[in-house]
Amino acid sequence: MFITRKAIVQSKPIVGSEITKLQKAFFDEELLQEYKQDGEEQLYRDMFDCVHDATAEYKTSNSIIGLDHTDINSYTTVLSNKLKELFQAIGADEVYILSHLKLDLFGNRDNQFKPLAKAYEKLEAITGQTSYKEAFHININQLQQFIDIIFWLIRCDPAVPEYIFFFAGNEKLELFLCKYGNIHLTEIGNVQLTKEVLAAMGWQVIDGPEYDRFSNDGAIEGRQINL
């Protein structure tokens, strides 16, 4: 289950390319200078562990999809089952989980919102640690335990990495959850998951603005910014 980020990007060229492209986009020379002034240059560089790697060329197709499901208490179970179907549809039975930057998956544990605190307890039980910056390699039958965690981390804790990716082991698909619980999907190579296919699988393709389907006013309960 546990795997280093380096092992993934060295053995999976498309995964490595996707992470490297994002890191190149996020790397900020001005911010690096600020870290240097504080004597923390290496801390900044360590986040960008793939920024100097080579990238490959391939076709991609992007979409945002969601589910017509408003009960937040059962959402991660339903979502996990639907994601399992999605990976199976493109012939993947294993998944790699890693963030765009090498950052701690444990964010602000001072936020005691119950679902978030429980998610951190689950993450600690899995890793046996209170800090973890590497990755996971799982089979699709293990998806739910990670969706249960990452849904709440992304939803309630801005201190965690903004993008925590689920990559298909066959490198045909990548996705991440946003704070609204929607799936931002990238298909790699030939498109199999057309709008028609996704609709037939029970997904809604989101063309307009995203919104929170679990609240009446759009506010996300439990979301705190750690200043």
N, C-alpha and C positions, 0 to 999 in steps of 0.2 A: 504493500500500500504506500509506503514512504519512498520517495525518490527525490533526488536532487534536481534542481532546475537545470543544472549543467548537463546532467545525463539525458534529460528530455530534449533539449535543444540540439545536442550533438547527435542524437539518434533519429530525431524527427525534423527534417529540414524545413517543412512548411510551418510547423509550430514555431521553430526557431526564427523563421523569417517574419512571422506575424508579431512575435514579441520584439524582435529587433526593430522593425518598422515603427512600432509604437514608441519604443524607447528613443529612437532618433527624433521622433516628433515632439516628445516631451522634454528632451534634454535642453537645458536653459543655461547658456554661458554666464549670463548675469547672475543667476541664482548660484551658480557654481562659485563665482567670485565672492558672494556673500558668505558661503560656507567656508571658503579659504580664509576670509578675514576673521572668522570665528574659530579657526584652527580645526575645521571639520571637513576638509576637502574629501578625504577618503570616505567619509560617511555618505556624502552625496554620490561619489563615483560607485560605491558598492550597490546603490539602488539600481544603477544602470548596468547590470551585469552582462547584458548582451548587446550593448549599444554599438560596439565595434565589429560585430559579427557580419558575415556576408548574408545577403538575402537572395532568394530565388524569385523567379517570375512565374506567375500562374494566374488563372482567371478566378475572380471572386464575384459572388452575388450576395447582396445584403438585404435584409428585411427585419422588421420588428413585428413580433407576434405576441399574442396574449390569449387568455382564456376568459370566457364569460362565467366568472366564478367570483362571488363577492364575500364568501365566508372565509375570513382570513385564518380561522382555526383549522380548517381542513385543506387550505390552499396548497400547502407544500406536499401533501400526500397526492392530491390530484395532479399537481405540476410534475412531480417526480415520475408518475406513471406515464404522463404524456411525453416527457422528455425521453424516457426509456423507449417509447414507441418511435420517437423521432430518430434516435440513434440507430435503432434496429432497421428503420426504413432505408438508411444509407449504408447498411451492412457493418455497423460498428458494434462490438460487444465489450469494448473497453474504453476508458475515458481518462484523460490527463487533466488535472486541475492545477492551475498556477496563475499568479497575478502578473499584471503587465510590468510592474517594477518589483525588485526584490525588497519587499517591505513585510513587516510583521503582520500576520493574519489576526493576531490579537490586538485589538484597538483600545478603545476606552472602556475599561472594566469598572470605572466609577459610575457608569450609567447602569443603574439597577433596574431598569425596565425589565419586567419578569421574562418575557420571551427572549430578549437579548441576553440576559444573564444566563438563562438556561442554554442558549446556543453556545455561549463561551464555555460553560461547564461540559457540554458535549465535545467541543473541540479539544478541550484539555484532556478529557477522557481518551480521545482517539490518539492524540500526540504524546500524552504523558508529560507535557511541558506547558509552560505559560507563555512561551514565545516560540513562533515557528515561521520561518521565512522561505521554506523550500516548497515542495509540491507533493501531489498525491497521484497515484496510478491505481485506478479502481476498475472493477467490472460494472456493467450497467445495473446489476442487481444491488449494488451498494449506493446507487444514486441518492436514494431518499435520505439516508443519514447525513449526506453532505448538503443536499438542498435544504433540509431542515435547519442547518447551521447557516449557510451562506445567504439564504433569503433574509434572515433576520439581521445578519451583520451588515449587508448592503443597505437594507431598509433603514436601520436605526443608528448606525455608527459611521459617520463620515470620516472617522480616523482610520478605517481599514482601507486597503487599496481600492481605488475606484473601479477597477476592472479585474474581476476574478474569473478567469476563463475556464470553460469546459471544452476540451478539444477531443474530438473523436480519435480513437487510436489509429484509424486508417487515414487520418488527416483530410477527410472530406468535409468536415463540419467543425465550426467553432461557435460558441455562444457565451453570452454572459447575462446575468440578471441585473436589471436596474432597480432603483429604489421603489418603483411602482409594482414590481413583480413581473414585468414584461420581459420577454426574451429578445435580445438583440442577436440576430442570427447571421452568420456568414457561411455560405456554402462555397466550397473550393472545387474548381474544375467544372465539369458538366453539371448543369442544374437538374436536380431530381425533385427538389421540394418546391414545385411551382405553387402559385396561389391556390390553384384548384386542388392540388394534393394536400396542402396544408389545411384548407377548409374541410376537406373530406376527413381529415384526422381530428377535427374539432378545434382547430386553431382559428383565431381571428387575426387577419393581417391588418396592422395598424398603419394607415397612411397619414393620418393627421397628428395633432399634438397628443402626447401621452398625458394621462391623468391617473390619480389614485382611485381605484375602484373599491377600496375597502373603507372609505370614509365619505361622509356627505359633504364636507367642506374642503376636501383636498388636503387637509393637514395629515401628517404622518405621525401617529401616536408613538411616543417613545424616542423619536429622533432628536438627538442632542449633538450640538457642535462643541467639542472640547477645546476651549480657548486657553 
